Amino acid sequence: MCRDCVKEQHPQRGTICLESGSYLLNFAACKDCGKKEPFKITDKTSQEDDDGEELVTYKHLCSSCDHLVATHEYTFRVEGQYQEYTMTCLLCGTAAATVSILPEDPNNINHIF
């Protein structure tokens, strides 16, 4: 992973968890060739363990010189009544989201009296 290619290392992205794609606004330029072209996504793998957790990983490569800019990790799992997503990537950032699988989130129900 290359810290010289990004504007900010591991930016905080709140709840924006990307399973695919790239956060191009955080890309300064390739430190090897100086170009700022869209990335090549390579070595994409998707694995699911016995607990149902899914792990997606891939590499962001410079499309001009194949320099490795960052490695991207995305996870998804169901925990009780919630879907949990996480993302970790030098380029795309760090994020986590929890979404209820029920029509109404039990933690966000407003009680009307």
TORKOL-4160 file (C-alpha; in steps of 0.2 Angstrom, whole numbers, padded with zeros to 4 digits, m for minus):
113
<pt num="1" X="0000" Y="0000" Z="0000"/>
<pt num="2" X="0006" Y="0017" Z="m0004"/>
<pt num="3" X="0004" Y="0032" Z="0007"/>
<pt num="4" X="0012" Y="0044" Z="m0005"/>
<pt num="5" X="m0003" Y="0041" Z="m0018"/>
<pt num="6" X="m0017" Y="0046" Z="m0007"/>
<pt num="7" X="m0022" Y="0063" Z="0000"/>
<pt num="8" X="m0027" Y="0056" Z="0017"/>
<pt num="9" X="m0024" Y="0039" Z="0024"/>
<pt num="10" X="m0039" Y="0029" Z="0030"/>
<pt num="11" X="m0051" Y="0044" Z="0029"/>
<pt num="12" X="m0066" Y="0042" Z="0040"/>
<pt num="13" X="m0081" Y="0038" Z="0029"/>
<pt num="14" X="m0095" Y="0036" Z="0042"/>
<pt num="15" X="m0107" Y="0023" Z="0036"/>
<pt num="16" X="m0102" Y="0022" Z="0018"/>
<pt num="17" X="m0095" Y="0005" Z="0015"/>
<pt num="18" X="m0090" Y="0000" Z="m0003"/>
<pt num="19" X="m0091" Y="m0018" Z="m0008"/>
<pt num="20" X="m0083" Y="m0012" Z="m0025"/>
<pt num="21" X="m0076" Y="0003" Z="m0033"/>
<pt num="22" X="m0064" Y="0017" Z="m0027"/>
<pt num="23" X="m0064" Y="0033" Z="m0018"/>
<pt num="24" X="m0056" Y="0044" Z="m0032"/>
<pt num="25" X="m0057" Y="0060" Z="m0023"/>
<pt num="26" X="m0044" Y="0054" Z="m0010"/>
<pt num="27" X="m0032" Y="0049" Z="m0024"/>
<pt num="28" X="m0018" Y="0062" Z="m0026"/>
<pt num="29" X="m0008" Y="0053" Z="m0041"/>
<pt num="30" X="0002" Y="0038" Z="m0043"/>
<pt num="31" X="0019" Y="0041" Z="m0035"/>
<pt num="32" X="0028" Y="0030" Z="m0048"/>
<pt num="33" X="0021" Y="0037" Z="m0064"/>
<pt num="34" X="0013" Y="0053" Z="m0058"/>
<pt num="35" X="m0004" Y="0050" Z="m0068"/>
<pt num="36" X="m0021" Y="0051" Z="m0060"/>
<pt num="37" X="m0031" Y="0038" Z="m0070"/>
<pt num="38" X="m0045" Y="0027" Z="m0064"/>
<pt num="39" X="m0039" Y="0012" Z="m0055"/>
<pt num="40" X="m0038" Y="m0006" Z="m0061"/>
<pt num="41" X="m0047" Y="m0018" Z="m0048"/>
<pt num="42" X="m0037" Y="m0034" Z="m0047"/>
<pt num="43" X="m0036" Y="m0050" Z="m0037"/>
<pt num="44" X="m0054" Y="m0048" Z="m0031"/>
<pt num="45" X="m0060" Y="m0062" Z="m0020"/>
<pt num="46" X="m0076" Y="m0066" Z="m0010"/>
<pt num="47" X="m0076" Y="m0078" Z="0004"/>
<pt num="48" X="m0089" Y="m0084" Z="0016"/>
<pt num="49" X="m0085" Y="m0093" Z="0032"/>
<pt num="50" X="m0096" Y="m0105" Z="0042"/>
<pt num="51" X="m0104" Y="m0091" Z="0052"/>
<pt num="52" X="m0111" Y="m0083" Z="0036"/>
<pt num="53" X="m0098" Y="m0068" Z="0037"/>
<pt num="54" X="m0093" Y="m0063" Z="0019"/>
<pt num="55" X="m0076" Y="m0055" Z="0016"/>
<pt num="56" X="m0072" Y="m0046" Z="0000"/>
<pt num="57" X="m0054" Y="m0041" Z="m0004"/>
<pt num="58" X="m0046" Y="m0033" Z="m0019"/>
<pt num="59" X="m0032" Y="m0022" Z="m0024"/>
<pt num="60" X="m0032" Y="m0004" Z="m0032"/>
<pt num="61" X="m0018" Y="m0003" Z="m0045"/>
<pt num="62" X="m0013" Y="0012" Z="m0055"/>
<pt num="63" X="m0020" Y="0008" Z="m0073"/>
<pt num="64" X="m0004" Y="0015" Z="m0081"/>
<pt num="65" X="0010" Y="0007" Z="m0072"/>
<pt num="66" X="0002" Y="m0007" Z="m0061"/>
<pt num="67" X="0008" Y="0002" Z="m0045"/>
<pt num="68" X="m0001" Y="m0005" Z="m0029"/>
<pt num="69" X="m0010" Y="0010" Z="m0022"/>
<pt num="70" X="m0021" Y="0001" Z="m0009"/>
<pt num="71" X="m0029" Y="m0016" Z="m0003"/>
<pt num="72" X="m0047" Y="m0015" Z="0000"/>
<pt num="73" X="m0057" Y="m0025" Z="0013"/>
<pt num="74" X="m0076" Y="m0026" Z="0015"/>
<pt num="75" X="m0085" Y="m0037" Z="0027"/>
<pt num="76" X="m0104" Y="m0041" Z="0029"/>
<pt num="77" X="m0112" Y="m0052" Z="0042"/>
<pt num="78" X="m0129" Y="m0054" Z="0050"/>
<pt num="79" X="m0129" Y="m0052" Z="0069"/>
<pt num="80" X="m0146" Y="m0055" Z="0077"/>
<pt num="81" X="m0158" Y="m0043" Z="0069"/>
<pt num="82" X="m0145" Y="m0032" Z="0061"/>
<pt num="83" X="m0134" Y="m0032" Z="0045"/>
<pt num="84" X="m0117" Y="m0026" Z="0049"/>
<pt num="85" X="m0105" Y="m0019" Z="0036"/>
<pt num="86" X="m0087" Y="m0014" Z="0038"/>
<pt num="87" X="m0074" Y="m0007" Z="0026"/>
<pt num="88" X="m0055" Y="m0004" Z="0028"/>
<pt num="89" X="m0044" Y="0003" Z="0014"/>
<pt num="90" X="m0030" Y="0016" Z="0014"/>
<pt num="91" X="m0038" Y="0024" Z="m0001"/>
<pt num="92" X="m0057" Y="0022" Z="0002"/>
<pt num="93" X="m0056" Y="0024" Z="0021"/>
<pt num="94" X="m0063" Y="0016" Z="0036"/>
<pt num="95" X="m0082" Y="0014" Z="0039"/>
<pt num="96" X="m0095" Y="0004" Z="0048"/>
<pt num="97" X="m0114" Y="0002" Z="0046"/>
<pt num="98" X="m0127" Y="m0007" Z="0056"/>
<pt num="99" X="m0144" Y="m0009" Z="0047"/>
<pt num="100" X="m0160" Y="m0017" Z="0055"/>
<pt num="101" X="m0167" Y="m0032" Z="0045"/>
<pt num="102" X="m0184" Y="m0028" Z="0052"/>
<pt num="103" X="m0196" Y="m0015" Z="0043"/>
<pt num="104" X="m0194" Y="m0004" Z="0058"/>
<pt num="105" X="m0178" Y="m0003" Z="0068"/>
<pt num="106" X="m0181" Y="m0008" Z="0086"/>
<pt num="107" X="m0168" Y="0004" Z="0092"/>
<pt num="108" X="m0176" Y="0019" Z="0084"/>
<pt num="109" X="m0194" Y="0017" Z="0088"/>
<pt num="110" X="m0202" Y="0033" Z="0094"/>
<pt num="111" X="m0215" Y="0029" Z="0108"/>
<pt num="112" X="m0230" Y="0040" Z="0106"/>
<pt num="113" X="m0240" Y="0042" Z="0122"/>
